[in-house]
Amino acid sequence: MSQESFPVALKSTIDKLGSDLAAAEVPAVKFIDLDNVVNTANLLGSDDTALVWSMAVLAPTPSDPLYACSFQIGARTVNDPANYDIMLLVGKLSEVLQEGQLVDIHDYTGAVAGPRIGVLIITKVTVLPQEYDKVSGIRMIALEGRAQRLG
């Protein structure tokens, strides 16, 4: 896997992880990349509960094949006056994404998952304050990590 395609593989790995978590909810919820303005606008115009995420930083540090990365993942709920639903979803995310956890990086952009091409270790997890947009709330978890591209 080339240096240029490693960020795509890392993004697709987070997409896969989040999509699997969203599909496991009963009933299933959407998983939205907040950097996708079309899907984000549709979500904010709806009453849908969703898991959401956004990539913040992915940089070769100190140099390729070692990378520093940070991203946020969280939940969005509507009509959740006591914030129990949102905290339940954030709690489930926190169980899956813990400090010290290793996540294998694969390229999930094709019809079939590619081979393991790297590993991400989560080094810091912080639950951020809740934000509001009229009747909806979003609570994110900020994650920092280090990734290594293999090969």
PyMOL commands that set and color helices and strands:
alter all, ss='L'
color gray80, all
select helices_A, chain A and resi 6-24+37-44+84-96
alter helices_A, ss='H'
color red, helices_A
select strands_A, chain A and resi 30-33+50-60+66-78+102-106+116-127+131-133+136-149
alter strands_A, ss='S'
color yellow, strands_A
deselect
rebuild
show_as cartoon
